[in-house]
Amino acid sequence: MTSGLTVRVPNPSESVVDEVDQFLRAVADRDPRIEYDGTGSDGKSVDFYLYAGQAEPLIAAVLEHVWPAETLAEVVVRDFGDRSTTEFRVRLAGKRKGTQTPAKVRRSRLAAGDWFLVPIDDSFVTARITRIGKYQLLFYAFGQRRPAAPTESELRTMASLGPSDAIAHVLYAHHDLERGKWPWLGQAGPFNADQWPLPEFEHVFPPKDRHYARSFPHGLDSRHESREIPRSDWWQRSPHSVWSRQELDLILRRALDDPVNRYVMPPPPE
């Protein structure tokens, strides 16, 4: 389980931002359960980001502070056991300080075998989920760029495709699919996980310039096994850690336009 708390302060002055920043840094310093991840702004308010395993220490910590009027804390709790997300708000100022809005619980609809679209530039790439872990899912991308979603008939035809038909496979976080940022197409045709074994991934230690092949013999959330690979075999596997959208787009663009170098990270010199 992991919890995130965002304190949203409307139109704060610079002095208020500095004061809150110092307060939250002190909170994180004294409580090892809490991580403070700085600020962000949409031009109307300033957000302060906190994370912990449980929501309770986060809420207790921010309630210690005296906040400007109308300040709210938005809390998101993700349970990786049942793959649910619970969201609610906590009032941090005024007579109703400490009261919470009713919690909204959403359960993930994602499942191995699901199809979805990855937006890339002004088009899409069709992809299929083959494994789902606590923090990442493994998907395979197929075909060329397309302007819109495939028809049901096209999807049923694509269901016969296997790992060797894909242009790339990537380990990536769930959030864009879970939050509806990417079009979800659901199931189409049979899916047999045994026909989609977990591939090896490549892990790089830049200071030593050493590359390792990592495998997960017991599933994505299991302990990995590693073996060093020779230079002649570098960049032949999908990266073990693809966390940013920029890295994902780089892999997909190369898979479409320069497949030999699809997994090279960072970009090769021109």
HUKA-V302789 format. One record per backbone hydrogen bond with DSSP energy under -1.0 kcal/mol. CO is the residue of the C=O (numbers start at 1). NH is the residue of the N-H. If there is no record, write none. Layout:
CO:NH
CO:NH
This chain:
2:78
3:52
4:76
5:50
6:74
7:48
8:72
9:46
13:17
14:18
15:19
16:20
17:21
18:22
19:23
20:24
21:25
22:26
23:27
24:28
25:29
26:30
27:31
31:34
35:51
38:49
40:47
44:11
45:42
46:9
47:40
48:7
49:37
50:5
51:35
52:3
55:59
56:60
57:61
58:62
59:63
61:64
62:65
68:71
71:92
72:8
73:90
74:6
75:88
76:4
77:86
78:2
79:84
83:108
84:79
85:106
86:77
87:104
88:75
89:101
90:73
91:98
94:97
96:99
99:91
104:87
106:85
111:114
114:129
115:185
115:186
116:127
118:125
120:123
123:120
124:146
125:118
126:142
127:116
128:140
129:113
131:138
136:133
137:172
138:130
138:131
139:170
140:128
141:167
141:168
146:124
151:155
152:156
153:157
154:158
155:159
157:160
158:161
162:165
163:166
168:141
170:139
172:137
174:177
174:178
175:179
176:181
176:182
177:180
183:117
186:115
192:195
193:196
201:214
202:240
203:212
205:209
205:210
210:205
211:229
212:203
213:227
214:201
215:225
216:219
219:222
225:215
227:213
230:233
231:234
238:202
244:248
245:249
246:250
247:251
248:252
249:253
250:254
251:255
252:256
253:257
254:258
258:261
259:262
261:264
